[in-house]
C-alpha cells in the first residue's frame, strides 16, 4: 500500500482523538506552506505541511514548537492539536476567517491587548532567542548573483546599523510577521497564527508591523509596557527606523524566496528596493 503524506497525521487523529480517517481538502492561505482542512462532527481542523527550508527562509521549526507551547494558555494563541517538526506538519483547530486591512477599532484593541501580554514573556533560553546578526548574514550568500546583488548587500549593512540604533528596550517574545492575514476572528476572539518566525527578540519589529500593517498609531503603541519609559518623540523616531528595518527584512525575504504565491511583481520589488536605499 503506498505511503501517503497524510498517514502520520491520520494515525495521530485515530490514536489520540478517536477520529476516523478524514477527507483532507486544499485550504487557501499562505505563500510557502501547504494547507489543508477537514470537518469532523464537532470540529474543523487545519493541517499545515511545512515548506522546505530553502523556501521557508529564516524559519526555525523547533523554536516555533517551543513558542507555541509557551503561549498555549493565552486566549489569543492558536489551539494546537499536534505539532511534529520532524515529520513536517502542524495540526490545529480552525480559528475563523482571517482578518483584512484596515482593522477596525475592536480588532486593534484586542490586538494591542494581546501584544501587551506576549511582551511580558521573556526567556534566557538560547533556543528561544533570535540572533539578528546571524539572520541578516545568512542573506549575504543568498543574494549573490541576484540582479541587485550589491544594492541588497548595502541594504543588509544598513539594516544592521539601524538595528543597533533603535532605542534600547527589553528583549521579549516577538512575532516578527504581524499583519492582518495572520489574525483570525473566532466567534469574536482574536487569534494570532503563524508563529514560524516567533522568538525572544526585539519588539521594535512588532511595533513597526502594528503601525505599518495594522494601522495602529504611535499614540496607541505608547501604551504598551515595553516602550512605556520612552518619550513620544523618541518612540516616533524609533518607529520610523523600525519600519524601514522591517521593510528591508521583508524585501530581502522576497528576493531570497521568490514571489511565487504572492501578488508582488518583480518591478514592484525592484522599485521598493531602490526606495529603501534612498531613505
N, C-alpha and C positions, 0 to 999 in steps of 0.2 A: 504494500500500500504506500503510495507516495506521501512524503512528508510535506505538510502544509505549514506555512509560516504562522498560521493561527493555532497550531496544535498545542503549543505550550500554554497559550492564553486560555484556550478552551479547556485544557486539562485542569488548569488552576480554578476556573469557574466551576467545573464539575466537582473537584475535590473539596473546595473551600466554601463555595456558595450554593452548592447543590443545584446548579442551573444546567439545563440541557444545552446541547451544542447550539450556540446562537448562529443566526444568519447575519454575517457582517456586511455592511454596505459602505461604500466610499462616502466620506464626510468632507464637505468643503471646509477649507481653512488651513492656514499655514502655507509657507512657501518652500519649506525644506522637508519637514517630517510628513509622513503619510498618515492620514487619519481615517478611522472607520467608526461606525456607530452600530448599535443594535438595541432593540427594545425587548425587554422581558416583561413579565406580567406586572411587576411592581417598580421597575426602574429602567432608566435609559443610561447606556454606557457609551463612553468614548474610548477608543483604543488608538494609541499613538505608536507607530513604528518609527524609531529614531532614525534620522538621516545619518548617513555615514560621516565620519569625522571631516573629510575634505569639504563637505557641503555645510555641515554644522560647525563652522569655524569659530573657535573660542569656547565651545560648549564643554562642560565637564559633567558627565552623566552621574558619576558617583557623588560629586558635590551637590548636584541637583537633588538626588535622592535624600541626602542628609538634610538639606534645606527643607524639603517637603515634609520630612519627619519632624523637623524642629518647629515648623509653623502649623502643624496639623490641628492644633486645638483652637486656632483663631477662626472667627466666623468668616473672614474673607479668604481663607485658604481653600484650595481645591480639595474635594473629597476623593482621596486616592484609594482605589480598591487594591491595587497591587502595582509594584514597580520592580522591574527586573532589568537593571542597566546592562548586565552581561548578555542577556538574551536580546536586549534592544527594544523593549517595549514598556509602555506605561499605560495603565488602565485606570480610569477614573469615572465618576458619575458625570452625567451631562449637567451643566450648570446654567442652562438657559441661553438665550441669544447673546451674541457678543454685541457690545455697545458700538456706537459710531459717533464720530465728531459732528457737531460740538456736543460736549457733555452738558446736561442740564445741571442746575444748582443742586438738586438732591444727590445726583451721582458724584458731583465734585465734592460735596460734603462727606459722603460715605468714603470716597477715595482718600481724602485728607485724613479722616479718622483712621483708616486702615494703614496709611503710610506712617502716621504718628505711632501706631502700635508696633509696626515692624522695625521702626527706627529705635525702639527700645531694646532690640535684640543685638547683642554683640558677642563675640567669642574670640578667644586666643588660639583656637584650634587652627593650625595652618592649613588643614584640609578644607576648611570653610572659607578661607580668605582668598582674595584675588591679588595677583601681582601685576599691576598695570604696566610696569616697565617691560616685564616679560611678554605681556599680551601685545603691546604695540611693537615690540621687537620681532614677534612672530610674523607680523605683517611684512617685514622687510624682504625676506626671500620670496614671499608670496606675490609681491608687486613687481618682482624682477621681470623684465622684458614686456611688461604691460605698456600700452601706448603712452601712458603718462607716468612712467616709472620715476623719473627724477622729481616731478612735482609732488607725487604721492609720498616719496621719501621726505620731502620738505614738510609736508603735512604731518607726517609721523613725528619728526623732530619738534615741530611747533606744538603738537598735541602734548608731548611730554613736558615742554616748558610751561604751557598753560596749566596743565595738571598740577605742577609744583607751585604755581602762582595763586591757586584758589585759596580763599580764606580757610584757615585750619578748622576742621570740625571733626567730631568723633567718627571713627570707623564703625559702621553699623550694617545691618542687613540692607542690601541694596538689590533691587530687582534687575536693573540695567536694561530693561526692554519694555518700559511702560508706554503704552498707547491704548487707545480705545479698543483695538482689536484683541487685546489681552485682558479685557474686562468683560465679565458676564453678569447678567442680572438673573438671579434665581429666586423668583417669587419675591422680588424687592430686595433681596440680599445681594450685595456686591461681592463677586468672587473674582480674585485676581489669579489668572492662569499663566502658564508658560514661564516657569521659573528656571529655564535652561541656563540662563546666564546669572542667576541669583548667587550672591556671595556676600561675605562680610567685606565691605569695601567703602568707597567714597560716596556718600549720599548726594553729592552735587549732581551725579548722573541722573538720579531720580528727580531731583528738584528741577533740573533742566527739562526733563521729559514731561513733568507735570505742567510746566509752563508752555513748552513748545507744542506738545501733542494733545494735552488735555485742557488747555485754556485756563489754567489756574494762575491767578495773578500773584505778583511778588508780595503784595499785602496779605494775601491768604497764606502763602508759603511761610511768611514771617511768624505765623502762629505755631509752626512745627518746633518741637523742643530742640531738635538738633541744631537749629540756627537761631534759637531764641536770644543768644548772647550777642548777636551781630546787630550793628546799627543798620538802618534801612538802606543807606547809601552803599554800605559795604556788601549787603545782601544783593542789591541790584547789580553792582559791579561783578560780584562773583557769579551771579546768574547769567549775565551776558557772556562771560568767559566759558561757563559750563555749557551753555547752549552751543557755542562754537565748537567746543570739545566734543559734545555729543554728536553734532552734525559730521564732524571729521570721522568719528568712530563708525557711524552709520555708513558714510561714504566709502571708507576703506573696506567695510564688511561687504558692501555690494560689489566693489571692484574684485574682491578676492573670491567670493562665492558665486558671482554671476547674477543675472537679472531674471532668470527663469522663475516663473511663478509670481512675478511682481508686475506692477503696472508702470514701472520706471523704464524709460528708454535710455539707450547709451548716450544720446545727445543731452538728455537731462542730467545724467550722471557726470558727463564731462563739464557741463555748464556749472553744476554745483561745485565741482572740484575747483574750478577756476575762481569762482566767487569766494570760496573759503580761503584760497591763497591770498586774495586781495584784502581780506579782513584783518 
